[in-house]
């Protein structure tokens, strides 16, 4: 009798416990960085659309994979017609679109911008949770951490100094993802020395006086713009003459995904070349 009562109690408990939420089956992303995290973790067929930027090889590290998926431009009307059961957005996505989708009953997950390794790891875990792909996220994190440990092995001694210099003379310091890449590659950052830990505009004169060991220039794009003109200034060319210079590959620098490892590897190779010079 007692055994039957226990069995009945267990069955009743099973009936009243909430069922585990099923993973979303139709996931749509409207942000370049959530596009790539989702593509790294999603199950086959789980993603129904990514942003059009994900298909642009000048911005996306996964353009080839994104080209196999329908693209969207983040408009509420087109998103609604695709019938997603989850929308992935970023902190800079249109708040009006997010509010409208939520009013229409479509769940939206907004991911913060990653500015450091901890932020990257947190967003990978979160994406694994919202997609129901926790095991896949755990494996990706383990591989990311192992690869990062192999790259971030700066030898003892003085660290060389690097300067990031992009369009409009913008530079990034230690409180940015680009600054983290510089530090992990084994460099001190000129922007930090100039009091710009979060980034800001560096006057060309200040850059020249700082005398960096390595200049990391922003990528030039086709066409003509005043923002890019500073990268062709004769003084900047003179600074990089006779010393190493690298050009940022934007797809590896823009988003907080494991693809930043390629940017770290690029700068690490430049650091090793510097230290091998007589």
C-alpha positions as CSV (number, residue, x, y, z in Angstrom):
1,X,0.0,0.0,0.0
2,X,2.8,2.4,0.9
3,X,4.6,1.6,-2.3
4,X,1.5,2.4,-4.4
5,X,1.0,5.7,-2.5
6,X,4.7,6.7,-3.2
7,X,4.3,5.8,-6.9
8,X,1.1,7.8,-7.1
9,X,2.8,10.8,-5.4
10,X,5.7,10.6,-7.9
11,X,3.4,10.4,-10.9
12,X,1.4,13.4,-9.5
13,X,4.6,15.4,-9.0
14,X,5.6,14.6,-12.6
15,X,2.2,15.9,-13.8
16,X,2.4,19.2,-12.0
17,X,6.1,20.0,-12.7
18,X,6.5,22.5,-15.6
19,X,7.7,20.9,-18.8
20,X,11.1,21.9,-20.1
21,X,10.9,24.6,-22.7
22,X,11.5,23.3,-26.2
23,X,14.4,24.9,-28.1
24,X,13.2,27.5,-30.7
25,X,12.8,26.0,-34.2
26,X,12.7,29.2,-36.3
27,X,15.4,31.6,-35.2
28,X,16.0,34.9,-37.0
29,X,19.0,37.2,-36.3
30,X,19.0,40.9,-37.1
31,X,22.6,41.7,-35.9
32,X,25.9,40.9,-37.5
33,X,27.4,39.6,-34.2
34,X,24.4,37.5,-33.1
35,X,24.3,36.2,-36.7
36,X,27.7,34.7,-36.3
37,X,27.3,33.4,-32.8
38,X,24.0,31.7,-33.9
39,X,25.6,30.2,-37.0
40,X,28.4,28.8,-34.8
41,X,26.0,27.1,-32.4
42,X,22.6,26.5,-34.0
43,X,21.3,23.1,-35.0
44,X,20.9,22.4,-38.8
45,X,17.8,24.2,-40.0
46,X,17.3,26.1,-36.8
47,X,18.2,29.5,-38.3
48,X,15.6,30.9,-40.8
49,X,17.4,34.2,-41.6
50,X,20.4,36.3,-40.8
51,X,21.1,40.0,-41.3
52,X,22.3,41.1,-44.8
53,X,25.6,42.2,-43.2
54,X,26.4,38.6,-42.4
55,X,26.7,37.9,-46.2
56,X,29.1,40.8,-46.7
57,X,32.7,39.5,-46.7
58,X,34.1,42.9,-45.8
59,X,32.2,42.8,-42.5
60,X,31.5,39.2,-41.8
61,X,33.9,36.4,-40.9
62,X,31.2,33.8,-41.9
63,X,30.0,35.3,-45.2
64,X,30.1,32.0,-47.1
65,X,28.0,30.2,-44.5
66,X,25.6,33.2,-44.3
67,X,25.1,33.2,-48.1
68,X,23.2,29.9,-47.8
69,X,20.6,31.5,-45.6
70,X,17.8,34.1,-46.4
71,X,18.9,37.6,-45.5
72,X,16.9,40.3,-43.7
73,X,17.3,44.1,-43.2
74,X,15.9,44.1,-39.7
75,X,12.4,45.6,-40.6
76,X,9.6,44.5,-38.3
77,X,7.3,43.7,-41.3
78,X,9.6,41.3,-43.0
79,X,10.5,39.7,-39.7
80,X,6.9,39.1,-38.8
81,X,6.2,37.5,-42.2
82,X,9.1,35.0,-41.7
83,X,7.2,33.7,-38.6
84,X,10.2,33.3,-36.2
85,X,9.7,31.9,-32.7
86,X,12.8,33.8,-31.6
87,X,14.6,36.9,-32.8
88,X,18.2,37.6,-31.9
89,X,19.2,41.3,-31.6
90,X,22.2,43.4,-30.4
91,X,22.4,46.3,-28.1
92,X,22.5,48.6,-31.1
93,X,19.5,47.1,-32.9
94,X,16.5,49.4,-33.4
95,X,14.6,49.7,-30.1
96,X,11.4,50.6,-32.0
97,X,11.6,47.4,-34.0
98,X,12.3,45.3,-30.8
99,X,9.3,46.8,-29.0
100,X,7.0,46.3,-32.0
101,X,8.0,42.6,-32.3
102,X,7.4,42.1,-28.6
103,X,4.0,43.7,-28.9
104,X,3.3,41.2,-31.7
105,X,4.2,38.4,-29.3
106,X,7.5,37.5,-30.8
107,X,10.2,36.8,-28.2
108,X,13.4,38.9,-28.7
109,X,16.8,38.2,-27.0
110,X,19.0,41.3,-27.0
111,X,22.8,40.5,-26.6
112,X,25.2,43.1,-25.2
113,X,28.2,44.3,-27.1
114,X,31.3,42.3,-26.2
115,X,34.3,44.4,-25.0
116,X,36.5,41.7,-23.5
117,X,37.0,38.0,-23.3
118,X,34.6,37.6,-20.4
119,X,31.9,39.2,-22.5
120,X,32.6,36.8,-25.4
121,X,32.4,33.8,-23.1
122,X,29.2,35.0,-21.5
123,X,27.5,35.6,-24.9
124,X,28.6,32.2,-26.2
125,X,27.0,30.6,-23.1
126,X,23.9,32.7,-23.4
127,X,23.5,31.8,-27.1
128,X,23.9,28.2,-26.3
129,X,21.1,28.5,-23.6
130,X,18.6,30.4,-25.8
131,X,19.1,28.0,-28.7
132,X,19.0,24.9,-26.5
133,X,22.6,24.1,-27.7
134,X,24.4,24.1,-24.3
135,X,26.6,21.1,-25.2
136,X,27.7,22.7,-28.4
137,X,28.4,26.0,-26.6
138,X,30.5,24.2,-23.9
139,X,32.6,22.5,-26.6
140,X,33.1,25.8,-28.5
141,X,34.2,27.5,-25.3
142,X,36.7,24.8,-24.5
143,X,38.2,25.1,-27.9
144,X,38.3,28.9,-27.8
145,X,40.0,28.9,-24.4
146,X,42.6,26.4,-25.5
147,X,43.4,28.3,-28.7
148,X,43.6,31.6,-26.8
149,X,46.0,30.1,-24.2
150,X,48.3,29.0,-27.0
151,X,48.3,32.5,-28.6
152,X,48.6,34.6,-25.4
153,X,52.1,33.5,-24.5
154,X,54.0,36.7,-24.6
155,X,57.7,36.1,-23.5
156,X,59.0,38.0,-20.4
157,X,60.6,41.4,-20.8
158,X,59.5,44.7,-22.1
159,X,56.4,44.6,-24.3
160,X,56.5,46.4,-27.7
161,X,54.0,49.2,-28.2
162,X,51.3,49.1,-30.8
163,X,49.0,51.9,-32.1
164,X,45.7,51.3,-33.7
165,X,44.9,54.0,-36.2
166,X,41.6,53.9,-38.2
167,X,39.4,56.3,-40.2
168,X,39.1,59.8,-38.8
169,X,42.2,59.0,-36.7
170,X,40.2,56.9,-34.3
171,X,42.0,54.5,-31.9
172,X,40.9,51.9,-29.4
173,X,42.3,51.4,-25.9
174,X,42.2,48.6,-23.3
175,X,38.5,48.9,-22.5
176,X,37.5,47.9,-26.1
177,X,37.5,44.6,-27.9
178,X,40.2,45.9,-30.3
179,X,42.3,46.9,-27.3
180,X,41.9,43.4,-25.8
181,X,43.1,41.9,-29.1
182,X,46.2,44.1,-28.9
183,X,46.9,43.2,-25.3
184,X,46.4,39.5,-25.8
185,X,48.9,39.6,-28.7
186,X,51.5,40.9,-26.3
187,X,51.6,44.6,-27.0
188,X,51.1,47.7,-24.9
189,X,48.7,50.1,-26.4
190,X,49.5,53.7,-27.3
191,X,45.9,54.7,-26.8
192,X,46.2,53.8,-23.1
193,X,49.3,56.0,-22.8
194,X,47.4,58.9,-24.4
195,X,44.5,58.5,-21.9
196,X,42.0,56.9,-24.2
197,X,41.2,53.5,-22.6
198,X,37.8,53.3,-24.2
199,X,39.0,54.8,-27.5
200,X,38.9,58.2,-29.2
201,X,40.4,60.4,-31.8
202,X,44.2,60.6,-31.7
203,X,45.7,63.6,-33.5
204,X,48.2,62.7,-36.1
205,X,50.9,64.7,-34.3
206,X,50.3,62.8,-31.1
207,X,50.6,59.5,-33.0
208,X,53.9,60.6,-34.6
209,X,55.4,61.7,-31.2
210,X,54.3,58.4,-29.6
211,X,56.7,56.4,-31.8
212,X,54.9,53.0,-31.8
213,X,56.9,49.9,-32.5
214,X,53.9,48.6,-34.6
215,X,51.3,50.6,-36.5
216,X,48.0,48.8,-37.1
217,X,46.0,50.7,-39.7
218,X,42.3,50.6,-40.4
219,X,41.2,49.0,-43.6
220,X,40.7,51.2,-46.6
221,X,37.5,50.7,-48.6
222,X,36.9,51.5,-52.3
223,X,35.7,55.0,-53.1
224,X,36.6,58.4,-51.6
225,X,35.9,59.8,-48.2
226,X,37.4,62.4,-46.0
227,X,37.4,59.9,-43.1
228,X,39.9,57.7,-45.0
229,X,42.2,60.6,-46.1
230,X,44.2,60.6,-42.9
231,X,45.4,57.1,-43.6
232,X,47.1,58.4,-46.7
233,X,48.8,61.3,-45.0
234,X,52.5,61.6,-46.0
235,X,53.4,61.9,-42.3
236,X,51.7,58.6,-41.6
237,X,53.5,57.0,-44.5
238,X,56.8,58.3,-43.1
239,X,56.0,56.8,-39.7
240,X,55.4,53.3,-41.1
241,X,58.5,53.5,-43.4
242,X,61.2,51.3,-42.0
243,X,59.0,49.8,-39.3
244,X,56.3,47.1,-39.3
245,X,52.7,47.9,-40.2
246,X,49.6,45.7,-40.3
247,X,46.2,46.3,-41.7
248,X,43.1,45.3,-39.7
249,X,40.9,42.6,-41.3
250,X,37.6,44.0,-40.1
251,X,35.7,40.6,-40.1
252,X,38.1,39.3,-37.4
253,X,37.9,42.5,-35.3
254,X,34.3,43.7,-35.3
255,X,32.4,41.0,-33.3
256,X,33.2,39.2,-30.1
257,X,33.3,35.7,-31.5
258,X,36.1,33.1,-31.6
259,X,37.1,34.6,-34.9
260,X,39.1,37.3,-32.9
261,X,41.7,34.5,-32.6
262,X,42.8,35.2,-36.1
263,X,43.3,38.9,-35.3
264,X,45.4,37.9,-32.2
265,X,47.4,35.5,-34.3
266,X,48.1,38.2,-36.9
267,X,49.5,40.6,-34.3
268,X,51.3,37.8,-32.4
269,X,53.2,37.0,-35.6
270,X,54.1,40.7,-35.9
271,X,55.3,40.8,-32.3
272,X,57.5,37.7,-32.9
273,X,58.9,39.3,-36.0
274,X,59.7,42.5,-34.1
275,X,61.5,40.6,-31.3
276,X,63.5,38.6,-33.8
277,X,64.9,41.8,-35.4
278,X,68.5,42.6,-34.5
